[in-house]
Amino acid sequence: MKQLPEDKKVYFLSDAHLGSRLVENPREHEAKILRWLDSVKADASAIYLLGDMFDFWFEYGSVVPRGHVRFLGKLAELTDSGIEIHFFTGNHDLWTFGYLEEEVGLIVHREAKDLYIGNKRFYLAHGDGLMLESEKAFRLIRAIFHSPFCQRLFRWIPPQIGQELGFRWSMKNREAIRGIENKFLGEEHEHAVLFAKKYAETEDVDFFIFGHRHILLNLQLPKKSRVIILGDFISIFSYAVFDGENLSIEIFE
């Protein structure tokens, strides 16, 4: 991105998990993210959605998951108005095959991005790919999810059954990590921090921004780099905003 226009900002948000069966009132949850989008659209030059915006998203050619109509419509409204919206696939919503790009106008990223916003250098990623080499089971699952062959096999499952399987997997996954999610594990155990420290040894990055962990973290590294973990928009309702020089963490409502 070029130099930010005067009075414009860049926003970062992740982990809304729209459609999650662990949310008591899905309609109000969606309405809240719509209010957030309306609150930032006046001064937003770009919005970066850093993964797991949907609790499960798998496109079957011309068939897309039920629901989220108001959210998708709002995103389309903002992209039509000229706001760049970047969508980073997470581990719950990586199965997008053109709909979000072609119909909604999102710029979809399947990998981490190292880029300049204004005169600051950012490293952006969802964060699920930062696991340690020792976590072989998670690496195997991630490889299966990203495999084109496995994705083609999943399309043979009727959409209604496939969606049910996806949402049940998501709920079981969230239940399995209860007690770890939403809790800072310390610098020596947080994958995002370990990755950022190693990356910053050779690269001059101002801000590392990640999602995935559902914790709020704003950590200064020994050099000038800072590591930001965005929290979530399902229980914390947090996000980051960059004004061209400074980056801050905010809580919505």
N, C-alpha and C positions, 0 to 999 in steps of 0.2 A: 504494500500500500504506500502511496505517496504521502507527503506531508499532510497532516490532518487539517482540514479547513478550519478556519477560526470559529470558535464556539461549538465545534463538533466533538463528539466523544466516541469511544469504542467500548462495547459492552461484552462481557464474558459470562456465560451461564452454563450449567451442566446438570445432569441427573434429575430431571423432572419425573421420569418414569411414568409418563401418562398412560393410563390404562391399568396400572398396578392394582391387583386385587387386594393389596394390603392397605389401600386408601379407602377411607370410610365413605367419602363423598366425591366420586370422580368428577362430577359436573362442576362442583365448586373448585376443585383442584385445577381443572382446565380454565375456569373463569379467572382464577388468580393469576395464572401465567399470561392470560390475555390482558389483564389490567397492567401487569408489568410491561408487556410489549407496548401498550398504549402510553405508559408513563415515560418510556425512553425514546419513542419514535421521533419526537420533535428535534432532538439534538444528536441522534445516532448517525454516525457515518457508516458504521458496520456493527454487526452483532455476530459473535462467535458462540455457537452452541457446541459444547465440547463433549458430546456423547451421552447416550442413555436418556435422550429426551423422551423416548417411548420405552415402555416396559418390555414390549416385544413388537418387532416390526419385521414382517417378511412379505415381500411383494411376489404375487403369483401372476406375472405377465400383466394382464389388464385388471387383475383383482388386487386390491390393497386392503389392509386391516380395517375393520369396522371402527367407527368412532373418530375422535380428534378432528372433526370437520371444522369446528370453530377455530381451533389452533392452526390448522393448515390454511384456512381462509385468511387468518390474520397475517401469517407469514407471507402469503401471496400478495396481500395488500401492501405490505412493507417493501417487498422486493419490487413490486410494480411502481412504488413511489421512488425507487432509486437507492434504497438502503441495501448494502451488501449483507447477506446473511450466509454465514459459513456454517455448515453442518458437518461435524466430525462424528464418524460412526463410533459407537461404543460397543460393548460386548452384548448389549441387549437389542440394538437396533442397527446392526451392520448389514442387514439383508435388504438394501435398497438398490434397485436395478434400473433407475431412470425416472421413476415417478416424481420424486422430490425435486430432481433437477429440472425436468421438462414441464411439469404442471405447476409446481410451487415456486420455482425460480431459485432454489437454494444452490449454493456452491458446495458440493459434497467432497469431503476429504476422507480417504480411507487410511491414511498414514499420518504420522506426526508431521508438523510443519515448523521449519526454522525460517523466520521471516522478519522483516522490519515493518513496524507500524510507526509512522512518523520517523523520528530519529532513534528509536529504541528497538533493540533486537529481542524478539520473543521466540520461545520454544513452546509450541502448543500441542497437546495430545490429550486423548481421553485418559490414558494412564493404565489400561489393562494390559498393555504389552510390555510393561516395565518389570514384570516379575523376575525373581531370581532364577538362575540356571538350575537350582536344586528343585524347583517346583515343577517337576516333570508332568504331573497329572494335569495341572492347569494349562501347561504348554500344549499338551496333547488335545485337550478340549478346544483350545483356541485354534489350533491347526485344523481340527475338524470343522469348526464353525466357518472358517475362512476358505475351506476347500471348495472350489467350483464344482467338483464332482459330487460332493456331499450336498451342496446346495441344489444341484439338479435332482438328486434322489429325493430330497425333501419336497420338491414341487410335485412329485407323484402322489403325495398324501393330499387328500381333499382339503381345501382351504379351511373349512369349519373345524376339522379334526386337527389340522396343523396349527391353527391359532390356539386351540385349546391346549395342545401339548406345549406350545411355546409359553403361554401364560402360567401353566402349571410348573414348568421348569423354572421360570423366573421367580415364582413364589417360593419354591423349594430352595432355590439358590440364595434368596434373601434370608430365609429362615436358617440356613446352614451357617451363614457368617454372622449371625446375631452374636453380639459380645465383642466382635472385632470391628465391624462396621461402626462408624460414628465415634471411634475411639482412637486417639493418637497413640501410636505404638512406640514413639521415640525415634530420634533421627537415625539410629543404626538399624531400624527395622522397617522404616517406611520406604518402599521401593522408589517412590517419586523423588524423595530426598537423596537417596543413594545414587540414583541415576543422574540427577541434576549436579551433584557434587563431582561425579566423574566427568560428565560432559563439560562442566565449567573449567576443568583443568586445562583444556585445550581450546575452548571456544569462549568468546567474550559475549555472553548472553546477559541481558538485563533482567528479563522476567521469564521464568518457567511457570507455565500455568497448566494445571491438570484438573481432571474431575475424578470420577470413579470411586473414591474412597469415602465420600459422604462425610468428610470432616472439613472444618475450616482451619486453614494453615496459612500463615504469612511469615515465612522464615527467611532471615537474612543469612546468606552464605558468607564464608570468609572474604571473598572478593566482593564485587559490586552486585552479584546476582542475587535475586530473590526467588524463592519457591512459593508459589501460590497453589493451594488446593481449594477448590471453589465451594466446598460444602455440598449443598443440594437444593433443589426446589421442590422438595417433598415433605421436609420437616423443618429445615433451617431457613429456607427461602432466601438464600444468599447469592450474591453475584459480585463481579468485579467491574470497575469502570476505569478507563484510561483517558486522560484529558490531553494527551500529547506529551506530557512530561511526567506526571505522577499517576500512580495506580493505587486505587483504594478498594477495600472490601465493604460492601453495603448489605444491609438486610432490608428486604421489601416488606412494608407494612408491619 
